[in-house]
Structure formats: C-alpha cells, structure tokens
C-alpha cells in the first residue's frame, strides 16, 4: 500500500456495488483493483459495465472466486456486499488475509457473528466499518450541532422514524431479501438497521435499557426455508424515559423520515437515509407556539431550515463518496478507529433484541451490552 491511495477489491457483484464502484472513484483516495464473483463471466461483465460508466485508469481484474481476490497482494481493503447469510465467513477470511473491511449491513445474522468478525479484525489489526452511508453526510454534523446546543431542541424525549418501500411482485418472488437462508432478518436487517442506527446516533450511543418488537407481516419466496419479516415495528426504551419508535417495511410506499422531539423544539428530516437528489441535504427545526387573542386560538409555527450541499448519489461530496474517503483516511493514517466496529455491534445487539421480542409476542426485552 502506498501512502495515499487505497487499493480496493469488491467481493460480490450486487447492485449496491455498482454505486460504490463510483463512490470509490470519487473518494479521491481509492481505486478498484479487482472484483470477484463465483462466476468469472459475471465478474467480467460487472467490470465492463462499471468501467464504461465510471472508468479507472487501469481496468480492474475480474476474479472467478472470492478467495482468488483475497489472495492478491495488490488489495489493501475489501468492500463486502455479499448476502448476510454468508457474510461472516468471508469477513473473517478477509481479515485473516490482512485486508481492511467495509461491510454491508446488517453485518451479521446475529450479534454472535459480528463479535466473531470483530475478533478477527482485532487479531489481524485491520479496520472494520459498516456501510451506513448517512453516517458520513455533512448534514449529520450540522444536525449534531443543533441537537447539542441545549436550546434548539432541548433534552430529547422522543425519536420516531420510518424507512419503507413498496416491493413489486417480482421482489416477493425472487429477491434475496425474502430468503431466510440469505437474508434471515428481512426488512428488519435491510431497513430497520438504519432506523436503529439513527436513534442510537441521536442518543450519542446510549444503550437502550429494553426494546419491544412486532412482526406485522412476513413472507418468504418459494425456496425460502421460512418466512422473514417484511413489515416490522419496534420501540427502544432509554434511561430517563426517552423512547424511540421505528417502522420498516417492504409493503408500504417509499418513506425515509425521522423526527426528534425535545423539551424546546423538534427536528424533522424527510430523507434521513438517502438525501433526495437535487442539491441540498436539509432538515427543519420547529418551535411552534399556541397563541390566544380574544376569541382567536392559533397555533403558530416558528421554523428554521438547515441545509448543506448534497449533489446526489455518485458525486464527490455525496455521503457514499465521503464514506469511502473516510475509510481510506483511516487506513492510510495507520491509526485504526475501533469505535466503528463497536457501533455496528451495538446496532446488531438492538436488532437482535427487537427480533427476540417480536418472537415472544412483543414482550419488553432487555438489550445485551457488547462484550
């Protein structure tokens, strides 16, 4: 590895990897050296398609197996978008091969798998991070400033969020996200990971004391061993009476909003996962007042809009480009940041507790702390 450019390998040819190929290109400190698939022809087609759309100076190599890519000496870090059901083994193998790891979410089928991944990364002194892109948006920095100024929102009392999309019939019949072997957490892992992460971030990663969960609908494609959640609601209970509710779904039209309510005001983020394309990533601070004048009763809104430049997916200042740039900076600095693994494990612990509650008819369930 040279001092400034991270040489990436992409382990798998999932659609999300196409976007992140370009994100690596736009990071300014990364280049793709190889892409692996279990099918060499598929890897070759992936490289051709992406190279045509967002070319690197030197065309990346197409590998016909994941291990072939990990055995290469010209790979510093791997991006792993493989299905959750097989992800643990390849994260561990990548770590044992000395590769730094950016891992899609949910990181594992359960927290036990994530702990195994993190132990492998610690053993081999490599960086681990999950692929939650909104964590690297400039909007989040501004939002933190407003939350922490003690006046705009005040002490947080309630967090609510929804992340959903209406899946077409083809999705229900073919997509890996409705296969219990490949994506056992269904919408809870695929979408709820973002809800839970946002709530934990807003609470400065305080551990919820307990959670509840409900599977509102479940489904499995024809070859799935069992059904997976396709509509889920959950609630997190923090010390001091603060609560966070979330809803995630494959059966409800697209929404990705979050709302934070405090003692002095509230914040609404209409697109907390993926900022709407078009120029800015924004949120709104609301401090309404109830006013009475004679016989007139009025609710008056006092709002302020905050925004940062955001040019949409695939641009150098987009959050996904920032994600890969940040990861590259960590690796080239040679100073690992283990907190990213801790945050991922905490998210998984909360997801696990929500699912356990749902399987026990919504009983309030304590959250195990990471060891």
Beta strands, then each sheet from edge to edge (+ up, - down):
strand 1: 6-11
strand 2: 30-36
strand 3: 61-63
strand 4: 77-80
strand 5: 100-103
strand 6: 128-130
strand 7: 156-166
strand 8: 210-219
strand 9: 228-237
strand 10: 243-249
strand 11: 251-262
strand 12: 266-269
strand 13: 279-286
strand 14: 289-293
strand 15: 296-300
strand 16: 303-310
strand 17: 365-366
sheet 1: 3+ 2+ 1+ 4+ 5+ 6+
sheet 2: 16+ 13- 12+ 11- 7+ 10+ 9- 8+ 17-
sheet 3: 14+ 15-
end
